[in-house]
Amino acid sequence: MAEPILTLKNTKIFQRENLVLSDVNLEINKGEFVYLIGKTGSGKSSLMKTLYGDLPLHKGEGSIVGFDLKKLKDKEIPFLRRKLGIVFQDFKLLNDRNVFENLKFVLKATGWKNNDEIKQKIKEVLTKVGMETKDFKMPFQLSGGEQQRIAIARALLNDPDLILADEPTGNLDPATSVDVMNVLKEIYESGKTIVMATHDYALILKFPYRTIKCEGGELFEVVQQKSNS
């Protein structure tokens, strides 16, 4: 029996006072990889922000990793985000500290105390993204693709139930985008659920997964064309 990790029913998504998506009905099960596509301004980012508690859900029903989005209180948002791994387009690394200290900062902020456990966890997530030898580097010493790998490692720190990736390849060249997608694919194949907003259609053809489109204020499923490559 498939287990829903994310459910939206008759949901309206707002960006401030503007209604950007109406009558959103969506169910994503544990262990799925789902793309969220659509032009800039179609509501992808507003939907993502609603999912991680950055925008409130006013209309309709929504639940994600066991949290009721409609009833979500400000003080619960940090707990919601511990169960989510969030990957941003612009990496959001702290430029005043090295890779290890970036990751340690997140673990400390989410209640980790034991330094040996912290070291072990950081080593584990960096190994997963192929960056285990870069823990001493400062973000500016890394390429865009390497910074995004670190951002993915950061998203894995608290062993999230669901990874939300908001245009994770948006600032990367095509070859680097494929590298980053391969990292996400490995994480997905290890049993994680991933929802990824993107407008990189070449990637979707290369890595075909379930695809949901935002267009004209609505959300609907797109039938994937398999590429011949």
C-alpha positions as CSV (number, residue, x, y, z in Angstrom):
1,M,0.0,0.0,0.0
2,A,1.6,3.3,-1.1
3,E,2.0,5.8,1.7
4,P,1.4,9.4,0.9
5,I,4.1,11.8,2.2
6,L,2.5,14.9,0.7
7,T,-1.2,15.5,0.1
8,L,-2.9,18.7,-1.1
9,K,-6.7,18.8,-1.5
10,N,-8.6,21.7,-3.2
11,T,-5.7,23.9,-2.2
12,K,-5.3,27.5,-3.2
13,I,-1.7,28.8,-3.3
14,F,-1.2,32.5,-2.7
15,Q,1.9,34.8,-3.2
16,R,1.0,37.5,-0.7
17,E,-2.5,38.6,-1.8
18,N,-2.2,37.1,-5.3
19,L,-3.8,33.8,-6.1
20,V,-1.2,31.9,-8.2
21,L,-2.6,28.4,-8.2
22,S,-6.2,27.3,-7.6
23,D,-7.8,23.9,-6.9
24,V,-4.5,22.1,-6.4
25,N,-4.9,18.4,-5.8
26,L,-1.7,16.5,-5.5
27,E,-0.6,13.3,-3.8
28,I,3.0,12.2,-3.7
29,N,3.9,8.8,-2.1
30,K,7.0,7.8,-0.2
31,G,9.8,6.8,-2.5
32,E,8.7,8.8,-5.6
33,F,10.7,11.3,-7.6
34,V,8.4,14.1,-8.9
35,Y,9.3,17.1,-11.1
36,L,7.4,20.3,-10.7
37,I,7.6,22.2,-14.0
38,G,6.3,25.5,-15.4
39,K,7.4,28.9,-16.6
40,T,8.8,31.5,-14.3
41,G,5.9,33.1,-12.5
42,S,3.6,30.0,-12.9
43,G,3.5,29.3,-9.2
44,K,6.3,26.6,-8.8
45,S,8.2,28.6,-6.2
46,S,5.1,29.7,-4.3
47,L,4.0,26.1,-4.1
48,M,7.4,25.0,-2.9
49,K,7.5,27.8,-0.3
50,T,4.0,26.7,0.9
51,L,5.4,23.1,1.3
52,Y,8.2,24.2,3.6
53,G,6.2,26.7,5.6
54,D,7.5,29.9,4.1
55,L,4.1,30.8,2.8
56,P,0.9,30.0,4.8
57,L,-1.8,27.7,3.5
58,H,-5.1,29.6,3.8
59,K,-7.5,27.6,1.6
60,G,-7.9,23.9,1.2
61,E,-6.2,21.0,3.0
62,G,-2.5,20.0,3.0
63,S,-0.3,17.7,4.8
64,I,3.5,17.0,4.4
65,V,5.7,14.5,6.4
66,G,2.9,14.3,9.0
67,F,2.4,18.1,9.5
68,D,-0.9,19.7,8.7
69,L,0.0,22.8,6.6
70,K,-3.3,24.5,7.3
71,K,-2.7,24.4,11.1
72,L,1.0,24.9,11.0
73,K,2.2,27.3,13.7
74,D,5.3,29.4,13.4
75,K,7.0,27.5,16.3
76,E,6.4,24.2,14.4
77,I,8.2,25.3,11.3
78,P,11.7,24.4,12.5
79,F,10.4,20.9,13.3
80,L,8.8,20.6,9.9
81,R,12.1,21.6,8.2
82,R,14.0,19.0,10.1
83,K,12.0,16.4,8.4
84,L,12.5,18.1,5.0
85,G,15.8,18.5,3.1
86,I,15.6,21.8,1.2
87,V,18.0,22.5,-1.7
88,F,17.9,26.0,-3.2
89,Q,19.0,27.3,-6.6
90,D,21.5,29.7,-5.1
91,F,23.1,27.2,-2.6
92,K,22.6,29.5,0.4
93,L,26.0,28.5,1.9
94,L,27.6,30.7,4.6
95,N,30.6,32.3,2.9
96,D,32.4,33.1,6.1
97,R,33.1,29.5,7.0
98,N,34.4,26.3,5.4
99,V,32.3,23.4,4.2
100,F,32.7,21.4,7.5
101,E,31.7,24.5,9.6
102,N,28.7,25.1,7.2
103,L,27.4,21.6,7.9
104,K,28.3,21.7,11.6
105,F,26.3,25.0,11.9
106,V,23.1,23.2,10.7
107,L,23.6,20.2,13.0
108,K,24.2,22.4,16.0
109,A,21.2,24.5,15.2
110,T,19.0,21.4,15.1
111,G,20.2,20.1,18.4
112,W,23.2,17.9,17.8
113,K,25.7,18.1,20.7
114,N,28.2,15.3,20.4
115,N,31.2,16.4,18.4
116,D,32.2,12.9,17.3
117,E,28.7,12.2,16.1
118,I,28.7,15.5,14.3
119,K,32.0,14.7,12.5
120,Q,30.8,11.3,11.6
121,K,27.5,12.6,10.1
122,I,29.3,15.3,8.1
123,K,31.7,12.7,6.7
124,E,28.8,10.5,5.8
125,V,26.8,13.1,3.9
126,L,29.9,14.5,2.1
127,T,30.7,11.0,0.9
128,K,27.2,10.6,-0.4
129,V,27.7,13.6,-2.7
130,G,31.3,12.8,-3.6
131,M,32.8,15.8,-1.7
132,E,34.5,14.0,1.2
133,T,37.9,15.6,0.5
134,K,36.5,19.2,0.3
135,D,35.4,19.7,3.9
136,F,38.2,22.3,4.6
137,K,37.4,24.4,1.5
138,M,35.6,27.8,1.7
139,P,32.5,28.1,-0.5
140,F,34.1,30.6,-2.9
141,Q,36.9,28.1,-3.6
142,L,34.3,25.6,-5.0
143,S,32.7,25.6,-8.4
144,G,28.9,26.0,-8.7
145,G,28.4,22.3,-9.1
146,E,30.5,21.6,-6.0
147,Q,28.6,24.2,-4.0
148,Q,25.3,22.6,-5.0
149,R,26.7,19.2,-4.0
150,I,27.5,20.7,-0.6
151,A,23.9,22.1,-0.5
152,I,22.5,18.6,-1.2
153,A,24.8,17.2,1.6
154,R,23.4,19.8,3.9
155,A,19.8,18.8,3.0
156,L,20.6,15.2,4.0
157,L,22.0,16.0,7.4
158,N,18.9,15.2,9.5
159,D,18.0,12.2,7.3
160,P,14.9,13.9,5.9
161,D,11.7,12.1,4.9
162,L,11.4,14.3,1.8
163,I,13.8,16.4,-0.2
164,L,12.4,19.6,-1.8
165,A,14.8,20.9,-4.5
166,D,13.8,24.3,-5.9
167,E,15.6,24.7,-9.3
168,P,18.7,23.0,-8.0
169,T,20.4,23.2,-11.4
170,G,19.1,26.7,-12.3
171,N,22.5,28.3,-11.9
172,L,24.6,25.5,-13.4
173,D,25.8,24.7,-17.0
174,P,24.3,21.6,-18.7
175,A,27.2,19.2,-17.9
176,T,27.3,20.2,-14.3
177,S,23.5,20.0,-14.1
178,V,23.7,16.3,-15.2
179,D,26.3,15.7,-12.5
180,V,24.1,17.2,-9.9
181,M,21.1,15.2,-11.2
182,N,23.1,12.0,-10.9
183,V,23.7,12.8,-7.3
184,L,20.0,13.3,-6.7
185,K,19.2,10.1,-8.6
186,E,21.5,8.1,-6.3
187,I,19.9,9.6,-3.3
188,Y,16.4,8.8,-4.7
189,E,17.5,5.2,-5.4
190,S,18.7,4.9,-1.9
191,G,15.1,5.3,-0.8
192,K,14.5,9.0,-0.5
193,T,11.5,10.9,-1.8
194,I,12.3,13.9,-3.9
195,V,10.2,16.8,-5.3
196,M,12.2,19.0,-7.7
197,A,11.0,22.2,-9.3
198,T,12.8,22.8,-12.6
199,H,12.4,24.4,-16.0
200,D,15.3,22.3,-17.5
201,Y,13.4,20.2,-20.0
202,A,16.7,18.5,-21.2
203,L,17.2,17.1,-17.8
204,I,13.6,15.8,-17.6
205,L,14.1,13.9,-20.9
206,K,17.4,12.5,-19.7
207,F,16.0,11.5,-16.2
208,P,12.3,10.8,-16.8
209,Y,10.2,10.8,-13.6
210,R,6.7,11.7,-12.8
211,T,6.0,15.3,-13.9
212,I,3.5,17.8,-12.6
213,K,3.0,21.1,-14.5
214,C,2.0,24.5,-13.2
215,E,0.2,26.5,-16.0
216,G,-2.6,29.0,-16.2
217,G,-3.1,28.9,-12.4
218,E,-3.6,25.1,-12.4
219,L,-1.6,22.0,-11.6
220,F,-1.8,18.9,-13.8
221,E,0.1,15.8,-14.6
222,V,2.2,15.5,-17.8
223,V,2.7,12.2,-19.6
224,Q,6.4,11.7,-20.1
225,Q,7.8,11.1,-23.5
226,K,10.7,8.7,-23.2
227,S,13.8,10.0,-24.9
228,N,15.6,7.7,-27.3
229,S,19.1,8.5,-26.1
